[in-house]
Amino acid sequence: MSPGWQTARHILCVRLDNMGDVLMTTPAIRALKQGAPGRRITLLASPAGAAVARHIPEIDHTIAFEAPWMKGGEATVNPAQDEAVRAQLAAGGFDAAVIFTVYSQNPQPAAYFCYLAGIPLRLAHCRENPYHLLSDWVPEREPEHGIRHEVQRQLDLVAQVGCHTRDQHLSFQVRDEACNRVRRLLLAQGLDEARPWVLVHSGATAPSRRYPPAQFAEAIRLLARSGCQAVLTGSAAELDDVAQLQQQAGVPTLSLAGRIDLAELGAAIRLADVVLSNNSGPAHLAAAIGTPLVDLYALTNPQHTPWLVRHALLFHDVPCKYCYKSVCPQGHHACLRQVSPAQVADAVLALLPDTRRNVRPPHRAATPRPPARPRSGGATVIPLWRTPCVDSGS
């Protein structure tokens, strides 16, 4: 470790990908924040990452940046913007920078950016020898020597400069006023607070991580038959998709799609009994807030499973798993398509709090079942007591 980390007062954290990536970095950011009294943390993030940073109390300030070496932003990146942000960093008085990446990303463009801004200490994982770009180089050993959960990877990184935290939960602050507004919106649509309800988020940035809409609709029908209400969420751009899903389901549902901001999405997740989601930002929000989660987990990568929250992880094991593709390269989408709607509904009902379990099993008249178990040859449902990332205290 280079001298100066223990006394660094102002640290720049660089996390330039999406909202979920920022959320999964929050335990490492907390470790940095707790590393010295009065330490300030600034986050350099994509616009999506900057939006969630406003709700993370460990972050004091945020700078939004469409970095030209990151995916997206084709219409907005330009050298003038890059120079303006570099100058902002140079004027920021940073003592150190930590560059957070997944193992398939190259940290050197960000490291060079921080070097040009005159930040003296720079820490990152890096596969190639970075020479003078990093003052503290952690050799990249993934995936050749195993793959870690994304949260653990970043905690291990900051541990290299002596920063640790006992609280390794994700961070997202939900405010009472946001909860009150969401509750009013739901009551106006007819939510019955005496009955359980599940927040359903059917979207995901990558098509490869989306459970088929027809199967989502069938799962919602089964939940409605059991007495469980469904509240759908989505962005304004997903309004049509959510409306089609409601129509396909053919049962009464409620929708917050296009009507709430990120703070209110967090509030809705806090109010819900269970969240049902693809592997996307709301799944990580549920983990940060502590709401039980059914995660429809496409096997595009293994590092982003729910962290320290009660959850069920649903997928069908396939030989082509961990493809890291945004679109299924095989075209069959079997890792999600072969998860049945009945298994989804079972998993939701198994996660309901004990006080809310006065519901009927959706597809049989027998007594309520225990949590689902792994089924050889079919969709894999990891029971709560075997899932490695479950916080048994939640």
LUMMARGU-635004 format. One record per residue (C-alpha): x, y, z. Coordinates in steps of 0.2 Angstrom, whole numbers, padded with zeros to 4 digits, always signed. Each point is the difference from the previous one (the first is absolute). Last residue first. Layout:
<pts>
XYZ;...
</pts>
This chain:
<pts>
-0166-0052+0039;+0011-0010+0012;+0003-0014-0012;+0008+0011-0012;+0000-0010-0016;+0014+0001-0012;+0005-0019+0000;-0017-0006-0004;-0003-0016+0010;-0012+0005+0013;-0010+0010-0012;-0004-0014-0012;+0009+0002-0017;-0014-0003-0014;+0008-0008-0015;-0011-0002-0015;-0001-0018-0005;+0012-0015-0003;+0002-0002+0019;-0012+0010+0010;+0007+0011+0014;-0012+0003+0014;-0015+0012+0002;-0004+0008+0017;-0012-0010+0010;-0017-0003-0008;-0017+0006+0005;-0014-0013+0002;-0007-0008-0016;-0012+0008-0012;+0013+0001-0014;+0005+0014-0012;+0001+0016+0009;+0003-0006+0018;-0013+0010+0010;+0005+0015+0010;+0000+0004+0019;+0019+0001+0000;+0001+0018+0004;+0005-0001+0018;+0013-0013-0004;+0009+0012-0012;-0002-0005-0018;+0015-0008-0007;-0008-0017-0003;-0014+0009-0010;+0013+0008-0012;+0009-0017-0003;-0016-0009-0003;-0006+0013-0013;+0017-0001-0009;-0001-0019+0000;-0017+0000-0007;+0005+0013-0013;+0013-0013-0006;+0019+0003-0002;+0004-0008-0016;+0000+0017-0009;+0012+0007+0012;+0016-0010-0003;-0008-0006-0016;+0002+0016-0010;+0000-0010-0016;+0009+0012-0011;+0017-0008+0003;+0008+0017+0001;-0013+0006+0013;+0001+0019-0002;+0010+0011+0012;+0014-0013+0001;+0011-0004+0015;-0001-0019-0005;+0000-0006+0018;-0011-0015-0004;+0001-0009-0017;-0001-0017+0008;-0017+0005+0007;-0007+0000+0018;-0018+0006+0001;-0002+0016+0011;-0008+0006+0015;+0009+0008+0015;-0011+0001+0016;+0004+0014+0012;+0002+0006+0018;+0013+0014-0001;+0019+0000+0002;+0005+0002-0019;-0012-0005-0014;+0010-0008-0014;+0011+0011-0011;+0016-0010-0002;-0005-0015-0010;-0002+0006-0018;-0013-0001-0014;-0009-0014+0009;-0016+0009+0000;-0006+0002+0018;-0019+0003+0003;+0003+0007+0018;-0013-0003+0013;+0004+0013+0013;-0004+0003+0018;+0001+0019+0004;+0016+0005+0009;+0002+0017-0007;+0017-0003-0008;-0005-0017-0006;-0016+0007-0007;+0010+0013-0009;+0011-0013-0007;-0016-0009-0008;-0006+0017-0005;+0016+0003-0011;-0001-0016-0010;+0000-0019+0001;-0019-0002-0004;-0012+0004+0014;-0013-0005+0012;+0001+0010+0016;-0009-0006+0016;-0011+0007+0014;+0001+0017-0009;+0002+0017+0010;+0019+0000-0001;-0001-0003-0018;-0012+0014-0003;+0011+0012+0010;+0015-0005-0011;-0011+0003-0015;-0005+0017+0008;+0018+0006+0002;+0003-0006-0018;-0014+0010-0007;-0018-0005-0001;-0014+0000-0013;+0008-0008-0016;-0006-0017+0006;-0009+0000+0017;-0012-0013-0005;-0014-0010+0008;-0006-0016-0005;-0018-0008-0002;+0001-0016-0011;+0003-0002-0018;+0018-0004+0001;+0002+0004-0018;-0008+0017+0002;+0011+0005+0015;+0015-0006-0010;-0005+0011-0015;-0001+0015+0011;+0017-0003+0008;+0008-0002-0017;-0009+0016-0006;+0006+0010+0015;+0018-0006-0001;+0007+0017-0006;-0008+0008+0015;+0010-0012+0011;-0007-0016+0007;-0010-0006+0015;-0015-0012+0002;-0009-0003+0016;-0007-0018+0002;-0013-0005+0013;+0001-0017+0009;-0016-0010+0002;+0006-0016-0006;-0009+0002-0017;+0008+0017-0001;+0017-0009+0002;-0004-0013-0014;-0005+0014-0011;+0016+0010+0003;+0010-0016-0004;-0010-0002-0016;+0004+0018-0005;+0019-0002+0004;-0001-0015-0011;-0007+0010-0015;+0012+0014+0003;+0016-0012-0002;+0012+0003+0015;+0012+0013-0006;+0019-0001+0004;+0005-0004-0018;-0009+0015-0006;+0012+0011+0009;-0006+0016+0009;-0013-0010+0010;-0018+0002+0002;-0013-0011+0009;-0001+0008+0017;-0013-0007+0010;-0003+0006+0018;-0010-0013+0010;-0015+0003+0011;-0007-0008+0015;-0018+0004+0005;-0006+0011+0014;+0007+0015-0009;-0012-0002-0014;+0006+0011-0014;-0014+0009-0009;+0009+0011-0013;-0001+0015+0012;+0007-0011+0014;+0015-0003-0011;+0004+0018-0004;-0003+0005+0018;+0012-0014+0006;+0013+0007-0013;-0002+0017+0007;+0002-0005+0018;+0015-0011-0004;+0009+0015-0009;-0004+0011+0015;+0008-0013+0012;+0017+0000-0009;+0008-0016-0006;+0020+0000+0001;+0009-0013-0011;+0015-0009+0006;+0006-0018-0003;+0004-0010+0015;+0018-0004+0005;-0001+0008+0018;+0016-0005+0008;+0010+0012-0011;+0018-0001-0006;+0013+0012-0008;+0019-0004+0001;+0005+0005-0017;-0001-0018-0007;-0017-0002+0010;-0006+0012-0013;+0001-0013-0014;-0006-0014+0010;-0016+0009+0004;-0002+0003-0019;+0002-0018-0004;-0012-0005+0014;-0014+0011-0006;+0002-0007-0018;-0001-0018+0006;+0017-0008-0003;+0006-0010-0015;+0014-0013+0000;+0018+0000-0004;-0001+0003-0019;-0015+0011+0001;+0006+0010+0008;+0018+0003+0006;+0002+0018-0003;+0016+0007+0008;-0004+0013+0014;+0011+0015-0005;+0002+0015+0012;+0008+0015-0007;-0009-0003-0016;+0003+0008-0017;+0019+0000+0003;+0003-0018-0006;-0017-0007-0004;+0006-0018-0002;-0014-0009-0008;-0015-0008+0008;-0005+0014+0012;-0010+0001+0016;+0000+0018+0006;+0008+0013+0011;+0006+0018-0004;+0009+0011+0012;+0007+0017-0006;-0015+0007-0008;+0007+0012-0013;-0015+0001-0012;+0011-0008-0014;+0003-0014+0012;-0019-0002+0004;-0003-0001-0019;+0014-0012-0002;-0008-0011+0013;-0017+0001-0008;+0008-0005-0017;+0010-0014+0009;-0014-0008+0009;-0004-0013-0014;-0016-0009+0003;-0003-0019-0001;+0004-0002+0018;-0013+0012+0006;+0006+0017+0004;+0002+0012+0015;+0013+0013-0001;+0006+0007+0017;+0006+0018-0001;+0011+0009+0013;+0004+0017+0008;-0013+0009-0010;+0001+0019+0000;-0015+0003-0011;+0008+0012-0013;+0009-0014-0010;-0017-0010+0001;-0009+0014-0007;+0013+0003-0014;-0001-0018-0005;-0019+0002-0001;+0002+0015-0011;+0013-0009-0011;-0012-0015-0002;-0014+0011-0005;+0010+0009-0013;+0006-0016-0007;-0018-0006-0004;-0012-0013+0007;-0018+0003-0002;-0007-0009-0015;+0010-0016+0003;-0004+0000+0019;+0000-0019+0001;+0013-0012+0005;+0015+0007+0009;+0017+0007-0007;-0008+0017-0005;-0005+0003+0018;-0017+0008+0002;+0003+0009+0016;-0011+0005+0015;+0010+0007+0015;-0007-0005+0017;+0003+0007+0018;-0001-0006+0018;-0002-0019-0003;-0003-0011+0015;-0018+0006+0001;-0005-0009-0016;-0016+0007-0007;+0008+0014-0011;+0012-0014-0007;-0015-0008-0009;-0001+0014-0013;+0019+0001-0002;+0000-0019-0005;-0012+0003-0014;+0009+0016-0005;+0016-0010+0000;+0011+0002+0015;+0014+0010+0009;-0004-0002+0018;+0007+0012+0013;+0004-0006+0018;+0005+0011+0014;+0010-0007+0015;-0004+0009+0017;+0007-0014+0010;+0010-0013-0010;-0003-0017-0008;-0019+0001+0004;-0003+0008-0017;+0011-0012-0009;-0009-0015+0008;-0017+0008-0005;+0006+0002-0018;+0004-0019+0001;-0018-0004+0006;-0007+0012-0013;+0008-0008-0015;-0015-0012-0003;-0012+0015-0001;+0012+0009-0013;+0000-0016-0010;-0019-0001+0001;-0002+0018-0006;+0011-0003-0016;+0018+0003-0005;+0013+0013+0004;+0005-0003+0018;+0015+0011+0004;+0001+0004+0019;+0009+0016+0003;+0007+0002+0018;+0002+0015+0011;+0009-0001+0017;+0014-0012-0004;+0009-0003+0016;+0000-0019+0000;+0003+0000-0019;+0016+0011+0001;+0014-0012-0002;-0002-0013-0014;-0007-0017+0005;
</pts>
